[in-house]
Structure formats: C-alpha cells, structure tokens
C-alpha cells in the first residue's frame, strides 16, 4: 500500500469522527485552555498598587510635583516655557501654550556648573597669579570650570605642590605645565639678552630666572676675544632649583673609615656624556658645585644633587673657541674665580662675582721659559698660582704668580734630568714640593724664598705625579701635611710619612711607609680626601685602573672597585670637600659619582 493511500484514509476517518461528535471536541479544548483568557484584566491588590506607586509614581501627583520642582532656578528651561508647561487654569486643566513660546526659550545649552571649586593653590602661585598672566591677550573662560586630578594620572603627579594635592582648575593646570616645560627647555641665552636690552632700566637682575639651567646646547655661553663676559655666580645660584635644600651636604661630618672594606654606593652620573674626554674635575670649596672641562673647549658647572626628579642638573656652561682646555680649577677658600688654561701662551680668569672673564697673555720677561700654561696649581691659601715651566735645560722650574695681579713673583728650580714631573703646594699654601722625572724632590719655603730640603724618591723609575694630604697632622715647618705620595711610570706609589720631618730635618733618602704596587701602568692621578683618611690612585693607560687606600692602616680596599664597576679609562678624579663624594671622569666624557658612606 502506498503512503498517499494511508494519509487519505486517516484524514477521512478524522473528518467522520468530528462530524459524529462535535460537542465532545469543543468541550475538551475549552477545558484544556480555561484560565488563559487575555481579554479579562485581573484586579490588583493594595500591596501591588502601593509598590507600583512607589516605583513608577501615579498620574494624580505628577503635575503637582513638576510644579514644585524648581526648574527655573536650576537654569534648565526659561521661565516662559516653564509656565506654559506646568501652568494650570482655574479648573485644574493643563494649559497648552507651547505654540506661543519662542524656540530660544525652549532649549538651552547645559555647560555644567559655573561656580569655581575651592581648590588648594600653590604657595608660589598666590603671589604671582596676576603678574604671570598680565601679558596674555585672551583667556579662555572654560579653564576656570575644568577640574584636573593630579593623583589619578601618574604622569601628572610631578606637578603637585605637596603630596596630598589632587584637584586643580584649568588655569592652575596650565601654569604648572608651562613651568615644567620651562624647566626642561629653558629660555635660550639670546632671548635673555634681547629682553635685557629692551628693559627700560636695563637691570640684569630682572632676568635672573631666565638663565639656562639644563643640558640644552642653547644654554652655552660662547666666549672669544671680542666678548669676554658671562653671568655672575649670584645670578646662576638664583635660578629656580639651582641649589636645592635637599641636596647632598657637601660639608659632611667627621667619620672614621674602616680598613680593607669600604661602604661606597654609586649615585646618578653628573650630566650627559661630553663630546671629548674630561681632563679636569674639581668640586667647589663651599657650594655643592662641580666643574669639568676637556679638549672640547667647554667648561660645565653642575649642581651636585644626585636626587630625583632632576639629579645633578647643569647650571651653566662656558665655551672658549679654539682653546682645548687642560686645567680648570676654582680659586681655593672662596671659590669666587675659575682659572682655566690649555696648551696656549695665555690663560683665562673667570670672576664669578661679576661675570667678567680676563685673558692673561704671557709672562713679561719669561716668555722663553713659559711657552704654555696648561699645567698649573693654585695654593690652598688662594694667593699664589704655580705654573710648570716648559724649559727643561738645567733641570726644570715653577713660575709663581700673584693671583690678585697675575704678576710674576719668583721661580722655583729643581735639578732633575728631564725637567719637572709634578709639584704640589703645602697645606698652608706657604710653600711647595717639586719633584723631577728622575725622582729628585725639593722643599721650597715661600716665606723664606728658598729651598729648605732635598730628598730622593726610593726606587724612582720615571716619576709622574706627586700629591700631599693629611693637613694639620704633619710638620708645621713644611705646611702641616703628614702624607706625601709619589707615583711612577711602573705603577708603584710610594707613601711617605712627613710627621717627623721639619725645616732642616728632611732626610735625603727617606723610607716609604708603604709601597703600593696594585697598579701596573703609569700613575696619572693621585688625590687625598680632605680628612686625610683616604687616597685614590689611578692610571689612564688601562681600563678600570683605580684603587682606594685607607691611609691610617695604609691598606688597599679589596671590595671596591669590582670587575663590574663602570670606570673606563680614567682621565680625572676628585674628592669632595666633605670627603663623602668621589667623582671619576673617563675618556668617553662621562662623570661617575659615588657616595662614600664609611
């Protein structure tokens, strides 16, 4: 039987059944769908009506509440539109007068609250709030309504005046952004000079805050023979952030160092890498400042403050055209002048109190003996200046000048083959010790203007450098220095104790208290700490060739430097007046800084 035949039979059977019992089919369907009538609305009880009124409100009190709502005072609609919408006539029917209301009264622009928030102001902003923006042509009124959070965005936290400050308005936010930009990108020097010329009184003190104070190349001062001037130190130190109170205490307290193991920590480097090696490095005697120079003919002055957010900032720089610099020093005691020279017949004196730069050309009557002034040292008393003469015939000589007038005073000669290797002033500045390349040394007393002692360095093979330290604990007749160290081309450093020496009592062949042979190349730098506890010795011919010596025990520290200490080929080093900082410069033009803790 086919499928079509079966479907036909089933359909005919169902039709016949419905025709025979129609009532049965209708009753069964009615009983099955009873209770699903959708046309009948069920009554709500009192609880449901109360809940619906609380959530959705009722129709009766809607207009009353809208009438009592003070929409006009909130400024959402105009008063005319408000009366047309919610107004009622005597019979209680709502009036429809919207057709008579102008379109401008129906809609307004909601721009937020116009009331200024009581925000905390920076102390320096309150006094200068009017003067900072007096020159502005136009001000945006929306700046007063903008609120910026300084706590929410980590990049904005550096703009806070204090730690808990959070909200500022748009105008304060703009001021702080501008101040931050000026700190990172200072005003160029040519702008400062142009403003100074346009000022009515031509008073340079009005523009002190516009001096360059970052590593920008625009902050350099170019000096040639036509214009020898620079900003005085007082103006440099008046810059915002020039000398921070949180900086390193450069006159640190007296402490006792341990032998063999030293507690020394590296801090932030001083400035960026310079374009050439740094051959001269020195701390200021009283301020936390350090100057550096090299063959790039540029003197850089940095503020020694290895703390964020701007560690060791550059205060100023001075560029001398066509003069590769070899020696740059502060005038001792006061630090009021900077003297610098290269391989030339002249040197310069920069008076920091006035900004004047003087060029001293040659020594009258001694031109043949002093063909270059690249090697000189200042006496600790700040009155004398010693220049290593270029003439080697008959030994060598040192020309002594008066720092006040730069007039020649006297010369000191040493009988040594190969000329003068090096010299160093006594601690009181009243004399010097001069040593030749063959190891012959003389003690010269400036008060008597004569040599008061001669001695020979033991085992001297090509003497290269000499240094004196431990002021106040040695023989007073010889300046009060206890220690004298002599470095040679073999890398050996002899340390002598001058405590028993005196005028007329200098042993001709003294025995060194210690011969330090930790370095194997020629010694180029020796430096004593002012407290007389530490000595640094280095060689520029080999990478990482530096050692620290504990003078009371005359032992070399074994825990520093390590193989991972980034020293490089050392070209200059200096110890701060407080004996708590060690600065090391290398051939790459970088200045590393370490803190000596104990």
C-alpha positions as CSV (number, residue, x, y, z in Angstrom):
1,X,0.0,0.0,0.0
2,X,1.4,3.4,-0.8
3,X,2.0,6.3,1.6
4,X,-0.6,8.6,-0.2
5,X,-3.3,6.0,0.2
6,X,-2.6,5.7,4.0
7,X,-2.7,9.5,4.5
8,X,-6.0,9.7,2.7
9,X,-7.6,7.1,4.9
10,X,-6.5,8.7,8.1
11,X,-7.9,12.1,7.0
12,X,-11.3,10.7,6.1
13,X,-11.5,8.9,9.5
14,X,-10.8,12.1,11.4
15,X,-13.4,14.0,9.5
16,X,-16.1,11.5,10.1
17,X,-15.3,11.4,13.8
18,X,-15.6,15.2,14.1
19,X,-18.9,15.2,12.3
20,X,-20.3,12.5,14.5
21,X,-19.2,14.1,17.9
22,X,-18.7,17.9,17.5
23,X,-19.6,18.7,21.1
24,X,-17.0,16.4,22.5
25,X,-14.2,18.2,20.7
26,X,-15.2,21.7,21.7
27,X,-15.7,20.8,25.4
28,X,-12.3,19.2,25.7
29,X,-10.5,22.2,24.1
30,X,-12.4,24.6,26.4
31,X,-11.5,22.7,29.5
32,X,-7.8,22.5,28.4
33,X,-7.4,26.2,27.8
34,X,-9.5,27.5,30.6
35,X,-7.7,30.2,32.7
36,X,-5.7,31.7,29.7
37,X,-8.1,34.4,28.7
38,X,-6.1,37.5,27.8
39,X,-9.0,39.9,27.4
40,X,-10.1,39.9,31.0
41,X,-7.9,42.3,33.3
42,X,-7.4,40.9,36.8
43,X,-7.8,43.2,39.8
44,X,-4.6,44.4,41.6
45,X,-4.5,44.2,45.4
46,X,-3.5,47.1,47.6
47,X,0.1,45.9,48.2
48,X,0.8,45.7,44.5
49,X,-0.7,49.2,43.8
50,X,1.3,50.8,46.6
51,X,4.5,49.2,45.3
52,X,3.7,50.3,41.8
53,X,3.1,53.9,43.0
54,X,6.4,54.0,44.9
55,X,8.4,52.8,41.9
56,X,6.7,54.4,38.9
57,X,4.7,57.2,40.6
58,X,1.0,58.0,40.0
59,X,-0.8,60.1,37.5
60,X,-2.5,62.3,40.0
61,X,0.6,63.9,41.7
62,X,2.8,64.1,38.6
63,X,1.9,67.6,37.6
64,X,2.0,68.8,41.3
65,X,5.5,67.5,41.8
66,X,6.5,69.0,38.4
67,X,5.0,72.4,39.5
68,X,7.0,72.3,42.8
69,X,10.3,71.3,41.1
70,X,12.4,74.4,40.9
71,X,13.4,74.0,37.3
72,X,13.8,77.7,36.7
73,X,16.4,78.2,39.4
74,X,18.4,75.3,38.0
75,X,18.6,77.0,34.7
76,X,17.3,74.1,32.6
77,X,14.4,75.9,30.9
78,X,13.3,79.5,30.6
79,X,10.6,81.0,32.9
80,X,8.2,81.4,30.0
81,X,8.5,77.8,28.9
82,X,8.1,76.7,32.5
83,X,4.8,78.5,33.0
84,X,3.5,77.1,29.7
85,X,4.4,73.5,30.6
86,X,3.3,73.2,34.2
87,X,0.8,76.1,34.5
88,X,-2.8,75.2,35.4
89,X,-6.1,77.1,34.9
90,X,-8.7,77.5,37.4
91,X,-10.4,74.2,36.5
92,X,-7.2,72.3,37.1
93,X,-6.6,71.5,33.4
94,X,-3.1,71.9,32.0
95,X,-2.7,74.7,29.5
96,X,-1.1,74.1,26.2
97,X,0.6,77.4,25.3
98,X,3.8,76.0,23.7
99,X,2.8,77.3,20.3
100,X,3.2,80.9,21.7
101,X,6.8,80.2,23.1
102,X,9.8,81.1,21.1
103,X,12.3,78.4,20.2
104,X,15.1,80.1,22.0
105,X,13.1,79.8,25.3
106,X,12.5,76.1,24.9
107,X,16.1,74.9,24.8
108,X,19.4,76.0,26.4
109,X,23.0,74.5,26.4
110,X,23.9,72.9,29.7
111,X,27.7,73.6,30.2
112,X,28.0,72.3,33.7
113,X,28.4,74.3,37.0
114,X,29.7,77.7,36.7
115,X,30.8,78.0,40.3
116,X,34.6,77.7,40.9
117,X,35.6,74.9,43.3
118,X,37.6,75.9,46.3
119,X,40.9,74.3,45.2
120,X,44.2,74.4,47.1
121,X,46.7,76.8,45.5
122,X,50.4,76.5,45.4
123,X,52.3,78.9,47.7
124,X,54.2,80.4,44.8
125,X,51.1,80.8,42.7
126,X,49.1,83.0,45.1
127,X,51.6,85.8,45.0
128,X,52.2,85.7,41.2
129,X,48.7,84.8,40.0
130,X,48.1,88.2,38.5
131,X,51.6,89.1,37.3
132,X,52.1,85.8,35.5
133,X,49.2,86.3,33.1
134,X,49.1,90.1,32.9
135,X,50.6,90.0,29.4
136,X,48.1,87.5,28.0
137,X,45.9,88.8,25.2
138,X,43.0,86.4,25.7
139,X,41.8,84.0,28.4
140,X,39.5,81.0,27.9
141,X,36.7,81.1,30.5
142,X,36.3,77.4,30.3
143,X,39.7,77.0,32.0
144,X,38.0,78.0,35.3
145,X,35.4,75.3,35.0
146,X,37.8,72.4,34.1
147,X,38.9,70.3,37.0
148,X,42.0,68.1,36.6
149,X,43.1,65.4,39.0
150,X,46.8,65.2,39.7
151,X,46.5,61.9,41.6
152,X,44.6,59.9,39.0
153,X,47.3,60.2,36.3
154,X,50.8,59.1,37.4
155,X,52.3,61.3,34.8
156,X,50.8,64.4,36.4
157,X,52.0,63.7,39.9
158,X,55.2,65.7,39.3
159,X,53.0,68.8,39.0
160,X,51.8,68.6,42.6
161,X,52.8,71.3,45.1
162,X,52.6,68.8,48.0
163,X,51.9,65.1,48.3
164,X,48.2,65.2,49.1
165,X,47.2,67.7,46.5
166,X,44.7,66.3,43.9
167,X,42.3,68.7,42.2
168,X,43.3,71.9,40.3
169,X,41.4,74.0,37.9
170,X,42.3,74.5,34.3
171,X,44.2,77.8,34.8
172,X,46.4,76.3,37.6
173,X,47.0,73.3,35.4
174,X,48.2,75.4,32.5
175,X,50.6,77.3,34.8
176,X,52.2,74.2,36.1
177,X,52.5,72.7,32.6
178,X,54.2,75.9,31.4
179,X,56.6,75.9,34.4
180,X,57.5,72.2,33.9
181,X,58.2,72.9,30.2
182,X,60.5,75.9,31.1
183,X,62.5,73.8,33.5
184,X,63.1,71.1,30.8
185,X,63.6,73.6,27.9
186,X,64.9,76.8,29.3
187,X,64.9,80.1,27.5
188,X,67.8,80.5,25.1
189,X,70.6,82.9,26.0
190,X,69.9,85.2,23.0
191,X,66.3,85.7,24.3
192,X,67.6,86.7,27.7
193,X,70.0,89.2,26.2
194,X,67.3,90.6,23.9
195,X,64.9,91.1,26.8
196,X,67.6,92.7,28.9
197,X,68.3,95.2,26.1
198,X,64.5,96.1,25.8
199,X,64.0,96.6,29.6
200,X,63.7,100.2,30.5
201,X,66.1,100.1,33.4
202,X,68.4,97.6,31.7
203,X,68.7,95.8,35.1
204,X,70.1,92.3,34.7
205,X,68.7,91.2,38.0
206,X,65.2,91.3,36.5
207,X,66.1,88.5,34.1
208,X,67.9,86.2,36.5
209,X,65.3,83.5,36.3
210,X,65.7,83.3,32.5
211,X,69.2,81.9,32.7
212,X,69.8,78.5,31.1
213,X,69.7,75.7,33.7
214,X,69.6,72.4,31.8
215,X,71.8,70.3,29.5
216,X,70.4,72.1,26.4
217,X,73.1,73.2,23.9
218,X,71.4,76.6,23.7
219,X,72.5,77.3,27.3
220,X,76.2,77.5,26.3
221,X,77.9,80.8,26.5
222,X,80.4,81.3,23.7
223,X,83.4,83.4,24.6
224,X,86.0,84.8,22.2
225,X,88.5,87.6,22.2
226,X,85.8,90.2,21.3
227,X,83.3,89.5,24.1
228,X,84.7,88.2,27.4
229,X,81.8,88.0,29.8
230,X,79.4,85.5,31.5
231,X,76.6,85.6,34.1
232,X,77.9,86.1,37.6
233,X,77.6,83.2,40.1
234,X,75.0,85.1,42.1
235,X,72.6,85.1,39.1
236,X,73.4,81.5,38.4
237,X,72.5,80.5,42.0
238,X,69.3,82.5,41.9
239,X,67.8,80.2,39.3
240,X,64.8,78.1,40.3
241,X,66.1,74.9,41.6
242,X,69.8,75.9,41.3
243,X,70.7,74.8,44.8
244,X,68.1,72.6,46.4
245,X,67.9,72.3,50.2
246,X,67.6,68.5,49.8
247,X,70.9,68.3,48.0
248,X,73.9,66.4,49.3
249,X,75.6,68.0,52.3
250,X,79.0,68.7,50.8
251,X,80.4,69.6,54.2
252,X,79.6,66.2,55.7
253,X,80.5,65.4,59.3
254,X,83.7,63.7,60.5
255,X,83.5,60.0,60.4
256,X,86.0,57.2,60.7
257,X,86.6,54.8,57.8
258,X,87.2,51.1,58.2
259,X,90.2,49.4,56.6
260,X,90.0,46.8,53.8
261,X,86.2,47.1,53.3
262,X,84.6,50.4,52.3
263,X,80.9,51.2,52.1
264,X,80.5,53.1,48.8
265,X,77.4,53.4,46.7
266,X,77.0,54.7,43.1
267,X,74.7,57.6,42.5
268,X,73.4,59.3,39.4
269,X,76.0,60.4,36.9
270,X,76.9,64.0,36.5
271,X,75.4,65.3,33.3
272,X,75.4,63.6,29.9
273,X,78.4,62.4,28.1
274,X,80.5,65.2,26.8
275,X,81.9,65.3,23.3
276,X,85.5,64.6,24.5
277,X,87.5,63.2,27.4
278,X,87.3,65.2,30.6
279,X,90.8,66.1,31.7
280,X,90.0,68.4,34.7
281,X,87.5,67.9,37.5
282,X,87.1,69.8,40.7
283,X,84.5,70.5,43.5
284,X,83.6,74.0,44.7
285,X,85.1,74.6,48.2
286,X,81.8,75.7,49.8
287,X,78.9,75.2,47.4
288,X,77.7,71.8,46.1
289,X,79.1,72.5,42.7
290,X,81.5,70.7,40.4
291,X,83.2,71.9,37.2
292,X,84.6,69.9,34.4
293,X,86.5,70.6,31.2
294,X,88.4,68.9,28.4
295,X,89.7,69.2,24.8
296,X,86.1,70.2,23.7
297,X,86.9,73.7,25.0
298,X,83.8,73.8,27.2
299,X,83.6,74.3,31.0
300,X,80.5,72.7,32.5
301,X,79.2,73.6,36.0
302,X,76.8,71.2,37.6
303,X,74.9,71.2,40.9
304,X,75.8,68.2,42.9
305,X,72.5,66.8,43.9
306,X,72.1,63.1,43.0
307,X,68.4,63.0,43.9
308,X,65.3,62.8,41.6
309,X,63.5,64.3,39.8
310,X,66.4,66.2,38.2
311,X,69.7,64.8,39.5
312,X,72.9,66.8,39.2
313,X,71.5,69.5,36.9
314,X,73.7,71.6,34.6
315,X,73.8,75.2,35.9
316,X,75.8,76.8,33.1
317,X,78.5,76.1,30.6
318,X,81.2,78.2,29.0
319,X,82.8,77.6,25.6
320,X,86.1,79.0,24.7
321,X,86.7,79.0,20.9
322,X,89.9,77.2,19.7
323,X,91.2,76.5,23.2
324,X,91.3,72.8,24.2
325,X,91.4,73.0,28.0
326,X,93.8,71.0,30.1
327,X,93.3,72.5,33.6
328,X,90.3,74.2,35.2
329,X,90.2,75.0,38.9
330,X,88.2,77.0,41.5
331,X,90.1,79.6,43.5
332,X,90.6,77.9,46.9
333,X,88.8,79.0,50.0
334,X,86.3,81.4,48.4
335,X,85.7,79.8,45.0
336,X,85.0,83.3,43.7
337,X,87.0,82.7,40.5
338,X,87.6,79.9,38.0
339,X,91.0,79.8,36.3
340,X,91.4,77.7,33.2
341,X,94.1,77.1,30.5
342,X,95.1,74.9,27.6
343,X,98.2,74.5,25.5
344,X,98.5,78.2,24.8
345,X,100.6,81.1,25.9
346,X,97.7,82.5,27.8
347,X,95.1,81.5,30.4
348,X,91.7,82.9,31.5
349,X,90.3,84.1,34.8
350,X,86.5,84.0,35.2
351,X,85.3,86.2,38.1
352,X,82.1,84.6,39.3
353,X,81.1,87.6,41.4
354,X,80.9,89.9,38.3
355,X,80.9,87.5,35.4
356,X,84.0,89.1,33.9
357,X,86.5,86.9,32.1
358,X,90.1,88.2,31.8
359,X,92.7,86.9,29.4
360,X,96.3,86.8,30.8
361,X,98.7,86.6,27.9
362,X,102.3,85.6,28.7
363,X,104.7,86.4,31.5
364,X,106.8,89.5,30.8
365,X,110.4,88.6,30.8
366,X,109.8,84.8,31.0
367,X,108.3,84.1,27.6
368,X,111.0,81.7,26.6
369,X,110.6,79.7,29.8
370,X,106.8,79.6,29.8
371,X,105.6,78.8,26.3
372,X,102.5,77.1,27.5
373,X,100.3,77.5,30.6
374,X,98.4,74.2,30.5
375,X,99.8,72.9,33.8
376,X,99.2,74.9,36.9
377,X,98.0,74.6,40.5
378,X,96.5,77.0,43.0
379,X,97.9,77.3,46.5
380,X,95.4,76.3,49.3
381,X,95.5,79.8,50.7
382,X,94.3,81.2,47.3
383,X,97.1,83.8,47.0
384,X,99.6,82.1,44.7
385,X,99.5,80.3,41.4
386,X,102.2,77.9,40.3
387,X,102.9,77.3,36.6
388,X,105.1,74.4,35.3
389,X,107.7,75.9,33.0
390,X,108.2,74.5,29.6
391,X,112.0,74.8,29.6
392,X,113.9,71.7,30.7
393,X,117.5,72.8,30.3
394,X,119.3,72.9,33.6
395,X,116.5,70.8,35.2
396,X,113.1,72.4,35.5
397,X,111.3,75.3,37.0
398,X,108.0,76.5,38.5
399,X,106.9,80.1,38.0
400,X,104.9,81.6,40.9
401,X,102.3,84.3,40.2
402,X,100.3,86.6,42.5
403,X,96.6,85.7,41.9
404,X,95.4,89.2,42.6
405,X,97.5,90.9,39.9
406,X,98.8,87.9,37.9
407,X,102.3,89.3,38.2
408,X,105.4,87.1,38.3
409,X,106.8,86.7,41.8
410,X,109.5,84.1,41.9
411,X,110.7,80.9,40.2
412,X,111.5,77.5,41.8
413,X,114.1,75.4,40.1
414,X,114.8,71.7,40.6
415,X,117.9,69.9,39.4
416,X,116.5,66.8,37.6
417,X,117.1,65.2,34.3
418,X,114.0,65.6,32.1
419,X,112.5,68.6,33.8
420,X,109.7,68.9,36.3
421,X,107.4,65.9,36.7
422,X,104.9,67.5,39.0
423,X,104.6,69.6,42.1
424,X,102.1,70.2,44.9
425,X,101.5,73.1,47.4
426,X,101.9,72.6,51.1
427,X,98.7,72.5,53.1
428,X,99.0,76.1,54.4
429,X,99.9,77.4,50.9
430,X,103.3,78.9,52.1
431,X,105.5,76.5,50.2
432,X,105.6,73.6,47.7
433,X,107.2,70.3,47.0
434,X,108.6,69.9,43.5
435,X,109.8,66.6,42.0
436,X,111.6,65.9,38.8
437,X,111.3,63.0,36.4
438,X,114.3,61.3,38.0
439,X,112.8,61.3,41.5
440,X,114.7,64.3,42.9
441,X,112.5,66.4,45.1
442,X,112.9,69.8,46.8
443,X,111.0,71.5,49.6
444,X,110.6,75.2,48.8
445,X,109.5,77.7,51.5
446,X,107.7,80.7,50.1
447,X,108.2,82.8,53.2
448,X,112.0,82.5,53.0
449,X,112.0,82.3,49.2
450,X,114.5,79.4,49.3
451,X,114.8,75.6,49.3
452,X,114.8,74.2,52.8
453,X,115.2,70.5,52.0
454,X,116.1,67.9,49.3
455,X,115.3,64.3,49.1
456,X,115.0,61.4,46.5
457,X,112.1,59.1,45.9
458,X,113.1,55.5,46.6
459,X,113.3,53.3,43.5
460,X,112.0,56.1,41.3
461,X,111.7,55.0,37.7
462,X,110.1,57.8,35.7
463,X,108.3,59.8,38.3
464,X,104.9,61.0,37.0
465,X,102.9,62.6,39.8
466,X,103.0,63.8,43.4
467,X,100.3,64.7,45.9
468,X,100.1,65.7,49.6
469,X,97.4,65.1,52.2
470,X,96.5,64.8,55.9
471,X,96.6,68.5,56.6
472,X,97.2,69.6,60.2
473,X,98.9,66.4,61.5
474,X,102.4,66.9,59.9
475,X,105.4,69.1,60.5
476,X,104.3,72.7,60.6
477,X,107.6,73.9,59.1
478,X,106.6,72.0,56.0
479,X,103.0,73.1,55.7
480,X,101.4,70.6,58.2
481,X,100.9,67.8,55.7
482,X,101.5,64.3,57.0
483,X,101.4,62.3,53.9
484,X,103.2,62.7,50.6
485,X,102.6,60.1,47.8
486,X,104.7,59.8,44.7
487,X,103.6,57.8,41.6
488,X,105.9,56.4,38.9
489,X,105.7,55.1,35.4
490,X,106.0,51.5,36.7
491,X,102.6,51.8,38.6
492,X,104.2,51.8,42.1
493,X,103.1,54.5,44.5
494,X,105.3,55.3,47.5
495,X,103.6,56.8,50.6
496,X,105.9,58.8,52.9
497,X,105.1,60.0,56.5
498,X,106.2,63.6,57.0
499,X,105.2,63.7,60.6
500,X,108.9,63.7,61.8
501,X,110.2,66.0,59.0
502,X,110.9,69.6,59.5
503,X,112.8,72.6,58.2
504,X,116.4,71.4,58.0
505,X,115.4,67.9,59.1
506,X,114.4,66.4,55.7
507,X,116.0,63.0,55.3
508,X,117.9,62.8,51.9
509,X,116.7,59.3,51.2
510,X,113.5,58.6,53.3
511,X,112.0,55.2,53.5
512,X,108.3,55.0,52.4
513,X,105.8,53.7,54.9
514,X,104.2,51.7,52.2
515,X,104.9,50.9,48.5
516,X,101.6,50.3,46.7
517,X,102.0,48.1,43.6
518,X,98.4,47.2,42.9
519,X,98.5,49.0,39.5
520,X,100.8,48.0,36.7
521,X,100.8,51.1,34.4
522,X,102.0,54.6,34.8
523,X,100.2,56.5,37.6
524,X,98.4,59.6,36.3
525,X,96.3,60.7,39.2
526,X,96.6,60.9,43.0
527,X,94.0,62.5,45.2
528,X,93.7,62.8,49.0
529,X,90.5,63.2,50.9
530,X,90.4,66.5,53.0
531,X,90.0,64.5,56.2
532,X,93.3,62.6,55.5
533,X,91.7,59.1,55.7
534,X,91.5,58.2,52.0
535,X,93.7,58.3,49.0
536,X,92.7,57.5,45.4
537,X,95.3,56.5,42.8
538,X,94.6,55.8,39.1
539,X,96.2,55.3,35.7
540,X,94.7,56.4,32.4
541,X,96.6,53.8,30.3
542,X,94.4,50.9,31.4
543,X,90.7,50.4,31.8
544,X,89.3,50.4,35.4
545,X,92.8,51.1,36.8
546,X,91.8,52.8,40.1
547,X,92.3,51.8,43.8
548,X,91.4,53.4,47.1
549,X,93.8,53.4,50.0
550,X,93.0,53.6,53.7
551,X,95.7,55.9,55.0
552,X,95.7,55.2,58.7
553,X,96.5,51.5,58.0
554,X,98.0,52.1,54.5
555,X,96.0,49.2,53.1
556,X,94.1,49.0,49.8
557,X,90.4,48.4,49.9
558,X,89.7,44.9,48.5
559,X,85.9,45.1,47.9
560,X,85.9,48.1,45.5
561,X,86.2,48.6,42.6
562,X,84.9,45.3,41.3
563,X,85.1,43.9,37.8
564,X,81.7,45.3,37.0
565,X,82.4,48.9,38.2
566,X,82.0,51.1,35.1
567,X,85.1,53.2,35.3
568,X,86.7,53.1,31.9
569,X,90.0,54.8,31.1
570,X,90.2,57.4,33.9
571,X,91.2,60.9,32.9
572,X,90.3,62.9,36.0
573,X,89.1,62.3,39.6
574,X,88.2,64.5,42.6
575,X,87.1,64.0,46.2
576,X,84.5,66.5,47.7
577,X,85.5,68.9,50.5
578,X,83.3,66.8,52.8
579,X,85.2,63.6,51.9
580,X,81.9,61.9,51.2
581,X,81.8,62.0,47.4
582,X,84.1,60.6,44.7
583,X,83.8,61.8,41.1
584,X,85.6,59.9,38.3
585,X,85.8,61.1,34.7
586,X,86.9,58.9,31.7
587,X,87.8,59.2,28.1
588,X,84.2,58.8,27.0
589,X,83.3,62.1,28.5
590,X,81.3,60.6,31.4
591,X,81.4,61.6,35.0
592,X,80.6,58.9,37.5
593,X,79.7,59.8,41.1
594,X,80.0,57.6,44.2
595,X,78.9,58.3,47.8
596,X,81.4,57.3,50.4
597,X,79.4,56.2,53.4
598,X,82.0,54.6,55.7
